[in-house]
């Protein structure tokens, strides 16, 4: 019997992402103010944190054996851990539990090494690092909001030029970019990014 089930994790993740996307969409229709921009940026940071939390819980549960929404069981290629605390210690090389340490879930290279080490090459879990450009967008915008250092802002501006060239002349702030629309699908960029991670979570847990 699998030790954990993944359905609730997905449902909780989806509920939060849907609500954050709705807030950002409503804010996109209001005049620009500092308060509006702070709320938009805060919603995006919450998307990132919610994804990190979901991915950690998902990964650790799968290391113990977990049942998907459709009843499939995911197991690691190493012996199953007894619980998520022990799985976390294994992940960190035995250096402390979740109460006094943390794991990086936003680095493409770390994710690839971690998944390759613990899961079979045909496991669906490999999907978490298979679109590095999506992870780059997430982390670049997140770092520009969270740090606002010259380096983080430069990387953000380079990202706008490279991936949203049609908007680069507007020189948007992070909040402004997030409520602009992609030409390819007419979605708010905020929703385009959050929808990708919502879809990925569904693929991982279906």
C-alpha positions as CSV (number, residue, x, y, z in Angstrom):
1,X,0.0,0.0,0.0
2,X,1.3,3.5,-0.8
3,X,2.1,5.5,2.2
4,X,0.7,8.8,0.9
5,X,-1.9,10.1,-1.6
6,X,-1.4,13.0,-3.9
7,X,-4.9,14.1,-4.7
8,X,-5.3,16.6,-1.8
9,X,-1.9,18.1,-2.6
10,X,-3.0,18.8,-6.1
11,X,-6.4,20.1,-5.2
12,X,-4.9,22.5,-2.6
13,X,-2.3,23.7,-5.1
14,X,-4.9,24.3,-7.7
15,X,-7.2,26.2,-5.4
16,X,-4.4,28.5,-4.3
17,X,-3.1,29.1,-7.9
18,X,-6.6,29.8,-9.2
19,X,-7.3,32.3,-6.5
20,X,-4.0,34.1,-7.0
21,X,-4.6,34.2,-10.8
22,X,-8.0,35.7,-10.2
23,X,-6.6,38.4,-7.9
24,X,-4.0,39.4,-10.5
25,X,-6.5,39.4,-13.3
26,X,-8.8,41.8,-11.3
27,X,-5.9,44.0,-10.4
28,X,-4.9,44.3,-14.1
29,X,-8.1,46.3,-14.7
30,X,-7.3,48.9,-12.1
31,X,-5.1,52.1,-12.4
32,X,-1.4,51.7,-11.7
33,X,-0.5,52.6,-8.1
34,X,2.2,51.4,-5.8
35,X,-0.4,49.5,-3.8
36,X,-1.6,47.7,-6.9
37,X,1.9,46.8,-8.0
38,X,2.8,45.5,-4.5
39,X,-0.2,43.3,-4.6
40,X,0.5,41.9,-8.1
41,X,4.2,41.2,-7.1
42,X,3.1,39.6,-3.8
43,X,0.7,37.3,-5.7
44,X,3.5,36.2,-8.0
45,X,5.8,35.5,-5.1
46,X,3.0,33.5,-3.5
47,X,2.8,31.5,-6.7
48,X,6.5,30.7,-6.5
49,X,6.3,29.7,-2.9
50,X,3.2,27.6,-3.4
51,X,4.9,25.8,-6.2
52,X,8.0,25.1,-4.1
53,X,5.9,23.8,-1.3
54,X,3.9,21.6,-3.6
55,X,7.0,20.2,-5.3
56,X,8.8,19.4,-2.1
57,X,5.8,17.6,-0.6
58,X,5.2,15.8,-3.8
59,X,8.8,14.7,-4.2
60,X,9.1,13.5,-0.6
61,X,5.9,11.6,-0.7
62,X,6.9,9.9,-3.9
63,X,10.2,8.9,-2.2
64,X,8.0,7.0,0.4
65,X,5.6,5.7,-2.3
66,X,2.5,7.7,-3.3
67,X,-0.8,7.1,-5.0
68,X,-1.8,9.5,-7.8
69,X,-5.3,10.8,-8.4
70,X,-6.0,7.9,-10.8
71,X,-4.7,5.3,-8.4
72,X,-1.2,4.7,-9.9
73,X,1.6,4.3,-7.4
74,X,4.9,6.1,-7.7
75,X,8.0,4.7,-6.0
76,X,11.7,5.6,-6.0
77,X,14.4,3.4,-7.5
78,X,16.0,3.3,-4.0
79,X,14.3,1.7,-1.0
80,X,11.2,3.7,0.1
81,X,11.6,6.0,3.0
82,X,9.3,5.4,6.0
83,X,8.0,9.0,6.0
84,X,8.6,12.5,4.5
85,X,10.9,13.5,7.4
86,X,13.2,10.6,6.7
87,X,13.0,11.2,3.0
88,X,14.1,14.8,3.5
89,X,17.1,13.7,5.6
90,X,18.1,11.3,2.8
91,X,17.7,14.1,0.3
92,X,20.0,16.3,2.3
93,X,22.6,13.6,3.0
94,X,21.4,13.2,6.6
95,X,22.1,16.8,7.5
96,X,19.0,17.6,9.6
97,X,15.3,17.4,9.1
98,X,12.7,19.8,7.7
99,X,12.5,21.9,10.8
100,X,16.1,23.1,10.6
101,X,17.1,22.8,7.0
102,X,15.6,23.5,3.5
103,X,16.0,22.1,0.0
104,X,16.3,24.1,-3.3
105,X,13.4,23.4,-5.7
106,X,14.1,26.2,-8.2
107,X,17.5,25.2,-9.6
108,X,17.2,23.2,-12.8
109,X,20.6,21.4,-12.3
110,X,19.8,20.4,-8.8
111,X,16.3,19.2,-9.8
112,X,17.8,17.1,-12.6
113,X,20.4,15.5,-10.4
114,X,17.9,14.9,-7.6
115,X,15.4,13.2,-9.9
116,X,18.0,11.2,-11.7
117,X,19.4,9.9,-8.5
118,X,16.2,8.8,-6.9
119,X,13.7,7.9,-9.7
120,X,13.8,5.7,-12.8
121,X,14.4,7.4,-16.1
122,X,10.8,6.7,-17.2
123,X,9.3,8.2,-14.1
124,X,6.9,11.2,-14.7
125,X,8.9,13.1,-12.0
126,X,11.5,13.9,-14.7
127,X,8.9,16.4,-16.1
128,X,9.8,18.9,-13.3
129,X,13.0,19.9,-15.0
130,X,12.2,19.3,-18.7
131,X,11.3,22.9,-19.5
132,X,14.2,25.0,-18.2
133,X,12.9,28.1,-20.0
134,X,9.8,28.1,-17.8
135,X,11.9,27.7,-14.6
136,X,14.1,30.5,-15.8
137,X,11.1,32.8,-16.3
138,X,9.8,32.0,-12.8
139,X,13.1,32.5,-11.0
140,X,14.1,35.6,-13.0
141,X,10.9,37.5,-12.2
142,X,10.9,36.2,-8.7
143,X,14.5,37.4,-8.1
144,X,13.9,40.8,-9.5
145,X,10.9,41.2,-7.2
146,X,12.5,39.8,-4.1
147,X,16.0,41.2,-4.4
148,X,15.8,44.3,-6.6
149,X,19.6,44.3,-6.9
150,X,21.2,45.7,-10.1
151,X,22.1,42.2,-11.1
152,X,18.6,40.8,-10.6
153,X,17.0,43.8,-12.5
154,X,19.5,43.4,-15.4
155,X,18.6,39.8,-15.7
156,X,14.9,40.7,-15.7
157,X,15.4,43.3,-18.4
158,X,17.4,40.8,-20.5
159,X,14.6,38.3,-20.0
160,X,12.0,40.8,-21.3
161,X,14.1,41.5,-24.4
162,X,14.9,37.9,-25.1
163,X,11.4,36.5,-24.5
164,X,9.0,39.4,-24.8
165,X,10.8,41.6,-27.3
166,X,7.6,43.3,-28.4
167,X,7.3,44.7,-24.9
168,X,10.9,45.7,-24.3
169,X,10.5,49.2,-25.6
170,X,7.9,49.8,-22.9
171,X,10.6,48.9,-20.3
172,X,8.0,47.3,-18.0
173,X,8.4,46.9,-14.3
174,X,7.9,43.4,-12.9
175,X,4.3,44.1,-12.0
176,X,3.6,45.7,-15.3
177,X,5.0,42.8,-17.2
178,X,3.0,40.3,-15.2
179,X,-0.3,41.9,-16.3
180,X,0.6,42.4,-19.9
181,X,-0.6,39.8,-22.5
182,X,1.3,37.3,-24.5
183,X,0.8,37.7,-28.2
184,X,0.7,33.9,-28.7
185,X,-2.3,33.2,-26.5
186,X,-3.6,36.6,-25.3
187,X,-3.2,35.5,-21.6
188,X,-1.8,37.7,-18.9
189,X,1.9,36.7,-18.5
190,X,1.1,36.1,-14.8
191,X,-1.6,33.6,-15.8
192,X,0.5,32.1,-18.6
193,X,3.3,31.2,-16.1
194,X,0.9,30.1,-13.3
195,X,-1.1,27.9,-15.8
196,X,2.0,26.2,-16.8
197,X,2.8,25.1,-13.3
198,X,-0.8,24.2,-12.6
199,X,-0.7,22.0,-15.7
200,X,2.6,20.5,-14.6
201,X,1.2,19.7,-11.2
202,X,-1.8,17.9,-12.9
203,X,0.6,15.9,-15.0
204,X,2.6,14.9,-12.0
205,X,-0.4,13.7,-10.0
206,X,-2.8,12.4,-12.5
